[in-house]
Amino acid sequence: MCFIFGQENNVKKIIVIDPGHGGKDSGAVGINGIQEKDVVMKIANAILKLNDKLDRPLNIYLTRYSDTLISLSNRTKLAKTLNADLFISLHCNHSQNKNATGVEVYASRKQGRYSKKSVYLGYLFEKALSEQIGYRSRGVRFANFQVLRETVGYCPSVLLELGFLSNKEDYKSIISKLILLAISIMKVIIQII
């Protein structure tokens, strides 16, 4: 499946995982006061642990490794500096509508060199998360998020909204399936690498 990146199979790809928010920016605050920044950090750390268990670990970097606030521009600069082959931003949703549920995947609204590949990857992530974990799919959408807008010209990039922390069922699912979320994300990464 190396056609996605248009590179030879023996070249080790660089993946940047962006656990959203951090530090004073908690992101969404859900049921029982759970903070988005903590949930996505746990998922990112689970991805790193899964990667360490691979026979041939991938080059995976995080935009943050602790509860610190990293500016959006520094997150995208990291991907550019590393010459990343893939950028994935991890998030959880929140809504005033307590019935809002499901996973959303975003690609950049801005057109860039990797727009089509980003949309394709978005569908792979959306399918994996809805089929393997049983999440309701809210589809692949387009947005002008800075982390996508500033990376789509350099590498395929997607933003994953991994369920609603404001929805009781999504909340339970996210908390109980952190490892499964990480496994699903890793499966897609491995599939395309």
N, C-alpha and C positions, 0 to 999 in steps of 0.2 A: 504493500500500500504506500510505498514511498513516493508515488506519483503526486501525492498531495503537496509535498514540499519540493518536488522536482529535483531531488538530490539523490546521490547514491546511497544505498542501504548501509554501507559500512561507516558513514559519517555519523558521529554521535550528535543527536539533536539536542538543542537547549530549550527547555520548557520553563517558563516563568509563571508561577502560581501567585496570584495576588489575593491574599486574605483581606477583604475589604475592611475599611474603617480602622480602628485602633486608637489607643491612648484616650484622649478626652472625647473622641468621636466614637460613641458606642454603636452607632448605626441604629437599626430597629431595636426597640425594647419590647419583648413579648411577654407571654404568660409567665407568671412567677418571677418577673423582672429579668429574665434571661436576655443577654445582650448579644446582638448579631456579631459584634467583633470577636467575642469569645467562641461562638459556635463555629464561625468560619476558620478561626485559628486552629481549633481542634481538628477540623476536617483537613486543613492543609498539613498539619503535623502527622495525621494518619496517612496521608498520601506519601509523605517523606518516609515513614516507617515501612510502608508497602514497597516503595522503591528500593529501600535498603535490602529487602529480601529477594529481589530479582537476581538471577544469575548474572545479568549484565545491566546494572542499574543505569537509569537515564540521568542526564544532567538536568536536575530539577533545582531551581532556585526560587525562594520566596521573596516577595517584596518587603515582608517584615517577618521577623522570627520571634517577636515578643509583642507585648501590649504597648506598642508605640504608634504614634501617628506619623505616617509617611505621606508627604504631599502627593497629590495625583500626578503632578508633573514628574516627581522623582520616581514614581512607580513606572511610568512609561519610559523615562530615561534609562532605567535599569534594563528594560527589555531591549532598548536600542543599543545600549553599551555592550550587552552580552551577545548582540546579534541573534536574538531569540528566534526560534523556529515556531514557537507557539506561545500565546499569552492567554491565560485563563484567570478571570477575576471571579472570586467566590463571594456570594452575598445571600442573605435571606430577606424575604419580603415582610411587609407589614401593611395592614389595611384597617381603616375604621370599620369596614364591613367584616364582622367576625366570621362570615361564611366564605370569604375569599380563600381559595385553596389552590394548591398546585405549583408546578415548577414552570418557570419562564426562562428562556434563553435569549440573550440579546446579541445582535451583531451591530456594527456601526452603520448609522444612517449615511454617514459621509462615505463616498466612494473612494476606494484606495486600491492599491496594487493587489491586496489580498481579500477584497470584498467577497468574491464568489467562494473562495476557500473558507472564509469565516462563516458564511451562511451554511455551507455544506457541513462544517464541523458543528455548527449550532444544531442542525437536525440530528446529527449523530448523538450529541449529548442529550438532546431532548428525548430521543427515542430510548436511549439507555436508561435515563432516569425514570421515565414513565413505565417502561416495560420491566426492567430489572428490579426496581424498587416498588413499583406500583403507584407512583405519583400520578395525579391528574395532570395532563399536559395542558398548559395555557399557550403553547406554541412558541415558535421562533419569532422574535419581534426585532424591530429596528429602533435604535435610539441614538442620541447624540452625546452619550456618556464620554467624558474626557478620556478615560483609559482606553476606550475603543477607538475613538476619533484619532488619538495620537499614536496608536499602534498599527492600525489597519494598513498603513502604507509600508510597514516594515515586516510584518508577519501576520498570519491568521490570528484573530483574537475574538474571544467570546466572553460574555459576562453571564454567569449562572445565578439565577435566583432560585435557591434550593428549598422553596416552600415558605409558608407564611407563619412567622412566629406568633402572630396574633390569632391564629386559628388553632383551636384545641387539638384537632386530629393531626394537622401538619406539625404542630409543636411536638406532640408525642412521637410522631414518626421521625422527625429530624433528630431528636434526642436519642431515640432508641436505635437509629440506623446510621449513626455517624460513620461507622466503619464501612457499612454497605455503600454509603454515598461516596466515600473515598475509593472503594473498589470499583464502583461504576465509572467514576471519572478516570481512574487509572486504566481500566479496560479500553476506554475510548482512546486515550493517549497512546497506549500500546498498539491498538488497532491501526492508527494512522501513521505511527512511526515505523 
